[in-house]
Amino acid sequence: EIMNTVDKSLIHGMVHCSGGAQTKILHFIDSLHVIKDNLFDLPPLFKMIQEESKTSWKEMYEVFNMGHRMEIYLPESIAQDVITISKSFNIDAKIIGHVEGPCEKKLSIKSTYGNFEY
C-alpha cells in the first residue's frame, strides 16, 4: 500500500491555513523563503468578497485561505506519493510552491491577482 511507502520522518511540517490564511506559515519558519506560485484556482466566493469589500488582494491572502486549506512541507521526491494518497481520499492535492534557504524569513505569493511579499 502506498501509505507505507512514505517515510513520515521526511514530513517537515503541516499547516492548516486558517487563523492566518496564506501567511500562517510565517509563524513556523526562520531563515526560509516560502514561495507559493502554483496555488489552486480561486473559488468564486473569494472573488466576490474582494469585489464587494474592495479589500486589496494582498490583504485577501492574509485574511482568507483563498480555497487553499492545508500545506504539507516535504521533499519534492515524495510529493507525488503524498498527492496520490490524498487523491485516494478524494482530496485534490498538488505542489503549490517551494522553499529556499537559508535566507531572510519571507513569503512570496505569485497569483493571477498579483505578486505579494510578506
C-alpha positions as CSV (number, residue, x, y, z in Angstrom):
1,E,0.0,0.0,0.0
2,I,1.3,3.5,-0.9
3,M,0.8,4.9,2.6
4,N,3.5,2.6,3.8
5,T,6.0,3.9,1.1
6,V,6.1,7.4,2.5
7,D,8.9,7.9,5.1
8,K,6.9,10.1,7.6
9,S,10.2,11.5,9.1
10,L,10.6,13.4,5.8
11,I,7.5,15.4,6.5
12,H,8.9,18.7,7.9
13,G,5.6,20.4,8.7
14,M,1.9,20.7,8.2
15,V,-0.1,24.0,8.3
16,H,-3.9,24.3,8.2
17,C,-4.4,27.7,6.5
18,S,-6.9,29.2,9.0
19,G,-6.3,31.8,11.6
20,G,-3.6,33.4,9.5
21,A,-4.6,32.3,6.0
22,Q,-1.9,32.0,3.4
23,T,0.6,33.9,5.6
24,K,0.2,31.5,8.6
25,I,3.5,29.7,7.6
26,L,5.4,32.7,8.8
27,H,4.7,31.8,12.4
28,F,6.6,28.5,12.0
29,I,9.7,29.3,10.0
30,D,13.1,31.0,10.5
31,S,15.7,31.7,7.8
32,L,13.5,30.4,4.9
33,H,11.8,31.9,1.9
34,V,8.5,30.2,1.1
35,I,7.4,30.7,-2.5
36,K,3.8,29.9,-3.4
37,D,3.5,30.2,-7.2
38,N,1.1,27.4,-8.1
39,L,-1.9,27.8,-5.8
40,F,-5.3,26.2,-6.7
41,D,-7.8,28.2,-8.7
42,L,-9.6,30.8,-6.7
43,P,-13.1,29.8,-5.7
44,P,-15.7,32.4,-6.9
45,L,-16.7,33.2,-3.3
46,F,-13.3,34.9,-2.6
47,K,-13.5,37.0,-5.8
48,M,-17.0,38.1,-4.8
49,I,-15.8,39.0,-1.3
50,Q,-12.9,41.0,-2.8
51,E,-15.1,42.8,-5.3
52,E,-17.8,43.7,-2.8
53,S,-15.4,44.8,0.0
54,K,-12.7,46.4,-2.2
55,T,-10.1,44.7,0.1
56,S,-6.7,44.6,-1.6
57,W,-5.6,41.2,-3.0
58,K,-2.6,41.3,-0.7
59,E,-4.8,41.5,2.4
60,M,-7.2,38.9,1.0
61,Y,-4.3,36.4,1.1
62,E,-3.6,37.5,4.7
63,V,-7.2,37.0,5.9
64,F,-8.7,34.2,3.9
65,N,-7.4,30.7,2.9
66,M,-8.4,31.6,-0.7
67,G,-9.7,28.0,-1.2
68,H,-6.3,26.5,-0.2
69,R,-6.7,24.8,3.2
70,M,-3.7,22.7,4.1
71,E,0.0,22.6,3.3
72,I,2.5,19.8,3.9
73,Y,6.1,20.7,3.8
74,L,8.2,17.8,2.5
75,P,10.9,16.9,-0.1
76,E,9.7,17.0,-3.7
77,S,11.0,13.4,-4.1
78,I,8.0,12.2,-2.0
79,A,5.4,14.8,-3.1
80,Q,3.8,12.6,-5.7
81,D,3.3,9.8,-3.3
82,V,1.5,12.1,-0.8
83,I,-0.6,13.6,-3.6
84,T,-1.6,10.1,-4.7
85,I,-2.6,9.3,-1.0
86,S,-4.6,12.5,-0.8
87,K,-6.4,11.8,-4.1
88,S,-7.3,8.2,-2.9
89,F,-9.4,10.0,-0.2
90,N,-11.0,12.3,-2.9
91,I,-9.0,15.3,-1.7
92,D,-7.3,17.2,-4.5
93,A,-3.6,18.0,-4.0
94,K,-0.7,19.4,-5.9
95,I,2.7,21.0,-5.5
96,I,1.9,24.7,-4.8
97,G,5.4,26.0,-4.4
98,H,8.8,25.5,-2.9
99,V,11.1,26.6,-0.1
100,E,14.5,28.3,-0.4
101,G,17.1,29.0,2.3
102,P,18.8,29.7,4.5
103,C,17.9,33.3,4.0
104,E,15.8,36.1,5.4
105,K,12.4,34.9,6.6
106,K,9.9,35.7,3.8
107,L,6.8,34.5,2.0
108,S,6.1,35.3,-1.7
109,I,2.7,34.6,-3.2
110,K,2.6,34.8,-7.0
111,S,-1.0,34.7,-8.3
112,T,-3.3,35.8,-11.1
113,Y,-4.2,38.8,-8.8
114,G,-0.6,39.9,-8.2
115,N,2.7,39.1,-6.7
116,F,2.9,39.7,-2.9
117,E,5.7,39.7,-0.4
118,Y,5.1,39.2,3.4
